Amino acid sequence: MSELFEIVLDAPEVDPGARLTGTVHVLVPGDVRRILIEVVRTEASSGVGGVGESIVASHHLTGPRSFAGGERLPFAVDVPADAGPEIVTPHARVGWTVRGRADVMGPDLTAGAPLRVRLRRDLTPSAAALARLSAGPVEQERSNRIGTGILGWTFLGLGVVFAVLTAGWATHPPESWDGSLGPLWFTGGLAALMLLAGGLALRSNQRKDLPGVALATAEAVRTDHPSVGVRVNNATGAPVQLGRLCVEVVLTVRGSGQYRSTEHREHLLDEAWIEVPPGEHVVTLPLTPGLPPSLIGDHVSFDHRLVVVTERPKHPLAARVRHLRRLVVLP
C-alpha cells in the first residue's frame, strides 16, 4: 500500500463497459515519474495459494511532477464491456480492483479500491469475446500438456537408467554387497516404479476423438436458463453418454527464470448426463443454478464442456476417448 496517495471511487459499483470515475487523493508531498490508473481482475485460488492479477484497462493519469499534500486528481477509465460480476467457488474467487500505480525512485507505490461490476444480462459480448470463450482455456491446456509430457519422459528416462544399472549389477554385483540381493531389489523396484509413472503420465496426456458423433447447440446460454438444448447426431451404431461439465481450471506459475514452473489443476464443479441412442436427437441437459459463467483468465478459468463418451466415466476429466465441444455460458 502507498503512503503517498489513496484511491477514492465516485461509485463502488459500475456496469460492464461503463466509464469509471474517481479521485487520487495525495496524502503527503512527493515526486513521481508518472501515475497509472489500472482496472485489475484478481484471480485467487485456495487450492494453490497466491493471487493472480490481470490488468484489463489502464489510464495514464500524469507524467513527471511534484505533489503537495492534499492535492486531488480526478480520473476516468473505461471498464471492459465483457467484465462480469464477482465469482466465488469452493476453490477460487474472481473479483475486481481499481489500482493506482506511482512510478517513483525505488519500488512502485500502489493504492487500490475494491470494485463491483453489476450483472447485466441485457448486454451481449462481442463476436471476438464469444470466440475466445468458445475456444476454451487453450493456453492453460497447452501448458498442462507440455508439463505432463516433460514429467512423463523424465520418469521414463530415470526408469531406463535404473533398469540398465540393475541389469549390470545383476551380472556383476559390487563386492561391497557381499552377496546381498537387497540393493538389486531396490534399484529394480525403482526402475519399475519410474517406468510405470512415466507411462501413466504420457498415457493421461493423450486424447482421442470419438468418431461418428456431431453436436450442435446455441452459440451461448445464460446462467439463469434452466437447461441447454443439444442436437446430437449419433452415427456410432450404439448408445452414447452425453455430459455437461463445469470445470474450474487453475494455472499457477511458481519461481522465476530457469526455476520457473507451472502448476495446472482442474476441478469438476458440476455435471449432468443423459444417454443418447443411435440416430439424430434433440436432448435437454439441466443447468444447475449458481454455476459460474464462462471465463478465460490468466490464472483461473471456468470452462463449460459438452462431452460424449461410450460409457459414463468415473472420472469425467480423465476420459481419453471422447467428443468435446465447448459450451459458452454467459452471466
Backbone torsions as a table, in degrees:
resi	resn	phi	psi	omega
1	MET	NA	152.7	-176.2
2	SER	-95.6	138.2	170.8
3	GLU	-93.3	-2.8	-178.7
4	LEU	-85.5	-38.8	-174.3
5	PHE	-152.5	170.6	174.4
6	GLU	-138.7	159.4	-179.3
7	ILE	-105.5	127.9	176.3
8	VAL	-124.0	120.5	-179.8
9	LEU	-89.5	143.8	175.1
10	ASP	-66.7	-34.1	176.4
11	ALA	-145.4	130.7	-177.2
12	PRO	-78.6	-3.0	-177.8
13	GLU	-133.1	133.2	-177.5
14	VAL	-136.7	165.5	174.1
15	ASP	-86.3	153.7	172.0
16	PRO	-59.3	136.1	179.6
17	GLY	80.3	-0.7	-177.9
18	ALA	-84.4	165.3	176.2
19	ARG	-89.6	124.3	-179.9
20	LEU	-96.4	131.0	-179.6
21	THR	-122.0	154.5	179.1
22	GLY	-174.4	-167.4	-176.0
23	THR	-140.4	139.4	169.8
24	VAL	-91.8	117.6	177.4
25	HIS	-95.7	114.6	178.1
26	VAL	-81.3	123.6	-173.6
27	LEU	-91.4	-39.3	-177.0
28	VAL	-136.6	158.8	177.5
29	PRO	-63.2	149.5	178.6
30	GLY	179.8	167.4	179.8
31	ASP	-113.5	139.4	177.5
32	VAL	-133.3	153.9	172.5
33	ARG	-84.5	-36.4	177.3
34	ARG	-168.9	162.6	173.7
35	ILE	-129.5	128.6	176.4
36	LEU	-109.4	142.0	171.2
37	ILE	-107.3	124.3	-174.3
38	GLU	-123.8	138.2	168.0
39	VAL	-96.4	119.4	-170.2
40	VAL	-119.0	129.4	170.4
41	ARG	-91.4	122.0	179.6
42	THR	-98.4	134.9	-177.6
43	GLU	-128.5	105.6	-176.4
44	ALA	-114.2	140.5	178.1
45	SER	-125.5	126.9	177.4
46	SER	-73.3	-21.6	-176.6
47	GLY	-73.6	-36.6	-176.7
48	VAL	-116.8	-8.2	177.6
49	GLY	78.4	162.1	178.8
50	GLY	86.1	162.9	-179.8
51	VAL	-126.1	124.8	174.6
52	GLY	-93.4	149.1	-178.6
53	GLU	-129.6	138.9	175.9
54	SER	-127.2	118.8	177.8
55	ILE	-81.6	112.1	-175.3
56	VAL	-101.3	-14.6	176.1
57	ALA	-155.9	145.1	-177.6
58	SER	-144.3	144.3	179.7
59	HIS	-135.0	128.6	178.0
60	HIS	-82.3	109.4	-174.5
61	LEU	-82.9	-45.7	-177.6
62	THR	-157.3	155.6	175.7
63	GLY	-95.6	-154.2	-177.4
64	PRO	-61.4	131.5	176.6
65	ARG	-169.7	165.6	176.1
66	SER	-107.7	139.2	-178.2
67	PHE	-110.7	146.4	167.6
68	ALA	-104.0	145.2	-179.8
69	GLY	-57.5	138.6	177.9
70	GLY	97.9	-5.3	178.6
71	GLU	-69.4	152.1	178.0
72	ARG	-128.8	127.6	-178.7
73	LEU	-119.5	110.0	177.5
74	PRO	-72.6	150.6	178.1
75	PHE	-141.6	161.6	174.6
76	ALA	-144.9	135.2	179.6
77	VAL	-144.4	143.4	-177.6
78	ASP	-87.3	130.2	174.5
79	VAL	-80.1	137.0	-179.3
80	PRO	-58.0	144.7	-178.2
81	ALA	-66.2	-24.2	-179.0
82	ASP	-95.9	12.0	177.0
83	ALA	-68.4	143.1	-178.2
84	GLY	-125.3	176.5	-179.8
85	PRO	-70.7	170.2	178.5
86	GLU	-60.8	141.9	178.5
87	ILE	-119.2	128.4	178.3
88	VAL	-128.7	125.3	175.8
89	THR	-126.2	173.1	176.9
90	PRO	-59.6	-19.8	-175.1
91	HIS	-112.7	-16.6	-170.5
92	ALA	-151.9	164.7	174.8
93	ARG	-141.8	128.9	177.7
94	VAL	-120.0	121.4	-178.0
95	GLY	-142.4	-164.8	-173.0
96	TRP	-135.4	147.0	176.9
97	THR	-142.0	141.9	169.2
98	VAL	-100.9	125.0	-172.7
99	ARG	-125.3	135.5	169.7
100	GLY	-100.0	133.7	-178.5
101	ARG	-123.8	118.6	179.8
102	ALA	-103.6	124.1	176.6
103	ASP	-85.7	109.0	-177.0
104	VAL	-130.0	175.8	173.0
105	MET	-62.3	127.0	-176.8
106	GLY	90.4	-160.4	-179.3
107	PRO	-62.8	147.2	177.4
108	ASP	-60.6	146.7	174.0
109	LEU	-99.9	134.8	-178.4
110	THR	-129.4	152.4	172.4
111	ALA	-145.7	144.1	-175.4
112	GLY	-137.6	165.2	175.7
113	ALA	-141.4	135.3	179.4
114	PRO	-66.6	146.6	-178.6
115	LEU	-129.7	138.8	174.0
116	ARG	-112.6	133.8	177.2
117	VAL	-105.3	127.6	-177.3
118	ARG	-70.6	153.6	172.8
119	LEU	-83.2	119.0	179.7
120	ARG	-126.4	99.7	-179.2
121	ARG	-80.0	-9.0	179.6
122	ASP	-85.5	-5.5	179.5
123	LEU	-95.8	137.7	-179.4
124	THR	-109.9	127.9	178.9
125	PRO	-63.1	158.5	177.8
126	SER	-68.2	165.0	178.4
127	ALA	-61.5	-36.9	179.0
128	ALA	-66.0	-40.3	179.0
129	ALA	-65.7	-41.2	177.9
130	LEU	-64.3	-40.1	179.3
131	ALA	-63.8	-39.3	178.8
132	ARG	-65.8	-41.2	179.1
133	LEU	-67.4	-39.5	-178.6
134	SER	-70.4	-21.1	177.1
135	ALA	-77.1	-23.8	-179.8
136	GLY	82.6	178.6	-179.0
137	PRO	-78.7	70.7	-173.0
138	VAL	-65.5	-37.1	-179.0
139	GLU	-66.9	-41.4	178.0
140	GLN	-63.7	-43.3	-179.8
141	GLU	-65.5	-38.7	178.0
142	ARG	-63.6	-44.2	177.7
143	SER	-61.0	-38.1	-179.8
144	ASN	-66.0	-43.9	179.9
145	ARG	-63.4	-42.1	179.8
146	ILE	-64.0	-46.9	-179.4
147	GLY	-63.0	-42.8	179.1
148	THR	-66.9	-38.1	178.1
149	GLY	-63.9	-43.5	177.5
150	ILE	-61.5	-43.5	179.1
151	LEU	-61.6	-44.1	-179.2
152	GLY	-62.7	-47.3	-179.8
153	TRP	-67.6	-30.9	176.2
154	THR	-64.1	-46.7	178.4
155	PHE	-63.0	-41.1	178.7
156	LEU	-62.4	-43.1	179.1
157	GLY	-61.9	-44.2	177.6
158	LEU	-64.4	-36.9	178.0
159	GLY	-62.8	-41.0	178.3
160	VAL	-64.8	-41.3	179.1
161	VAL	-60.2	-48.0	179.8
162	PHE	-67.1	-32.7	177.8
163	ALA	-66.3	-41.9	178.6
164	VAL	-65.3	-43.1	177.8
165	LEU	-61.5	-42.6	-179.8
166	THR	-62.6	-43.2	179.7
167	ALA	-63.7	-40.9	179.7
168	GLY	-66.8	-43.2	-179.3
169	TRP	-70.6	-26.8	176.8
170	ALA	-67.0	-32.9	179.3
171	THR	-82.1	-42.6	-179.1
172	HIS	-131.1	79.2	-178.4
173	PRO	-66.7	143.5	176.8
174	PRO	-60.0	145.4	-179.5
175	GLU	-63.4	-29.2	-177.8
176	SER	-66.1	-16.7	178.7
177	TRP	-73.7	-23.4	177.0
178	ASP	55.0	43.8	176.6
179	GLY	79.5	-0.3	-179.4
180	SER	-75.8	139.7	178.4
181	LEU	-98.5	-0.3	-178.7
182	GLY	-57.9	-50.7	178.8
183	PRO	-60.6	-33.3	179.9
184	LEU	-67.5	-42.8	176.7
185	TRP	-63.3	-37.7	-178.5
186	PHE	-64.8	-50.1	-179.5
187	THR	-67.9	-36.3	177.0
188	GLY	-65.1	-40.1	177.2
189	GLY	-64.6	-40.3	176.5
190	LEU	-62.0	-40.8	179.5
191	ALA	-61.4	-46.3	-179.7
192	ALA	-63.9	-40.6	-179.3
193	LEU	-65.1	-44.3	179.9
194	MET	-64.7	-42.9	179.8
195	LEU	-64.2	-40.5	178.8
196	LEU	-65.3	-44.9	-179.6
197	ALA	-63.4	-42.4	178.8
198	GLY	-64.1	-42.7	178.6
199	GLY	-63.4	-42.8	179.0
200	LEU	-65.0	-39.1	179.2
201	ALA	-64.0	-44.7	-179.9
202	LEU	-68.7	-35.9	178.5
203	ARG	-65.7	-42.2	-179.7
204	SER	-67.6	-17.7	-177.2
205	ASN	-84.2	-7.3	-175.2
206	GLN	-104.4	136.1	176.6
207	ARG	-125.7	138.8	176.8
208	LYS	-118.8	140.1	179.9
209	ASP	-80.9	136.3	178.3
210	LEU	-79.8	114.0	-177.4
211	PRO	-75.4	159.1	174.5
212	GLY	83.4	15.0	-179.4
213	VAL	-129.9	136.6	174.9
214	ALA	-135.3	138.9	-179.2
215	LEU	-122.9	145.4	173.8
216	ALA	-142.3	137.7	179.3
217	THR	-152.1	176.9	-179.9
218	ALA	-62.6	154.9	-179.7
219	GLU	-59.6	-35.9	179.5
220	ALA	-160.9	153.9	173.9
221	VAL	-128.7	162.0	179.6
222	ARG	-98.0	155.8	-178.7
223	THR	-65.2	-21.3	-179.7
224	ASP	-88.7	0.8	175.1
225	HIS	-73.4	140.0	-179.4
226	PRO	-74.8	-20.0	-175.6
227	SER	-159.6	172.1	175.9
228	VAL	-130.3	132.1	177.8
229	GLY	-90.5	138.6	-177.4
230	VAL	-132.9	128.6	172.8
231	ARG	-91.8	122.0	-175.4
232	VAL	-116.9	125.0	171.5
233	ASN	-107.1	101.4	-176.9
234	ASN	-100.5	99.9	179.8
235	ALA	-104.7	20.6	-179.4
236	THR	-79.6	-17.2	-178.0
237	GLY	85.3	3.1	-179.9
238	ALA	-145.6	156.8	177.3
239	PRO	-60.9	146.6	176.4
240	VAL	-128.0	163.8	178.3
241	GLN	-105.4	124.3	177.1
242	LEU	-104.6	125.3	-178.5
243	GLY	-122.8	145.6	170.7
244	ARG	-109.9	120.4	-176.0
245	LEU	-117.3	138.3	170.4
246	CYS	-112.4	116.9	-171.0
247	VAL	-122.1	132.6	172.7
248	GLU	-97.6	125.7	-179.4
249	VAL	-111.9	121.4	-179.0
250	VAL	-114.6	125.5	179.5
251	LEU	-122.5	120.1	-178.5
252	THR	-124.9	129.6	177.5
253	VAL	-100.8	125.0	-179.1
254	ARG	-115.6	148.0	177.2
255	GLY	74.5	-168.1	-179.7
256	SER	-154.1	162.2	178.0
257	GLY	60.8	-137.0	-178.2
258	GLN	-71.5	-12.3	178.4
259	TYR	-98.6	13.8	-179.3
260	ARG	-77.4	130.4	179.1
261	SER	-136.5	154.7	-178.8
262	THR	-116.1	129.6	177.7
263	GLU	-109.5	126.5	-174.6
264	HIS	-122.7	127.5	177.6
265	ARG	-134.7	146.5	175.3
266	GLU	-123.9	134.3	176.8
267	HIS	-120.1	128.6	176.2
268	LEU	-83.1	111.3	-177.4
269	LEU	-88.0	-31.3	-176.4
270	ASP	-162.6	152.6	178.3
271	GLU	-153.0	153.3	174.6
272	ALA	-147.5	140.7	-174.0
273	TRP	-132.2	152.9	174.4
274	ILE	-151.0	144.4	177.4
275	GLU	-88.5	136.2	-178.3
276	VAL	-120.5	118.3	178.5
277	PRO	-73.8	171.4	177.9
278	PRO	-60.2	149.6	-179.6
279	GLY	110.8	-172.2	-179.8
280	GLU	-103.3	128.7	-175.2
281	HIS	-141.9	154.9	169.5
282	VAL	-111.6	117.4	-176.5
283	VAL	-119.8	164.7	-178.6
284	THR	-125.2	130.7	176.0
285	LEU	-114.9	133.4	-178.7
286	PRO	-71.1	148.4	171.5
287	LEU	-106.0	118.0	-178.0
288	THR	-68.4	130.1	177.9
289	PRO	-59.5	143.2	177.5
290	GLY	87.3	5.4	178.0
291	LEU	-67.9	144.3	175.7
292	PRO	-69.7	146.8	176.6
293	PRO	-72.4	167.3	176.8
294	SER	-62.6	136.3	-179.7
295	LEU	-151.7	131.4	174.4
296	ILE	-112.6	98.8	179.3
297	GLY	-103.7	174.9	177.4
298	ASP	-77.8	-24.5	-176.5
299	HIS	-126.4	-35.0	179.1
300	VAL	-127.7	129.5	176.9
301	SER	-130.4	152.3	173.9
302	PHE	-120.9	117.8	-170.9
303	ASP	-119.7	122.8	176.7
304	HIS	-101.6	129.7	-172.7
305	ARG	-129.6	142.1	166.3
306	LEU	-103.5	122.9	-174.0
307	VAL	-125.7	134.4	175.3
308	VAL	-115.9	127.3	177.6
309	VAL	-134.3	163.1	179.7
310	THR	-74.4	-35.5	177.0
311	GLU	-135.4	143.5	-179.1
312	ARG	-63.8	120.0	-175.7
313	PRO	-80.9	153.1	174.6
314	LYS	-69.4	-32.5	179.2
315	HIS	-123.9	90.4	-173.1
316	PRO	-57.6	-33.2	-177.7
317	LEU	-71.8	-16.1	-177.7
318	ALA	-99.4	4.3	-178.5
319	ALA	-62.2	125.4	-175.1
320	ARG	-88.3	-36.1	179.8
321	VAL	-108.3	115.9	-173.4
322	ARG	-161.6	165.0	168.7
323	HIS	-115.9	125.4	-171.8
324	LEU	-119.0	134.4	172.9
325	ARG	-138.8	136.7	177.9
326	ARG	-77.9	144.2	174.8
327	LEU	-117.1	122.1	-180.0
328	VAL	-89.2	120.6	178.3
329	VAL	-114.6	117.7	-177.6
330	LEU	-96.2	155.2	178.9
331	PRO	-56.6	NA	NA
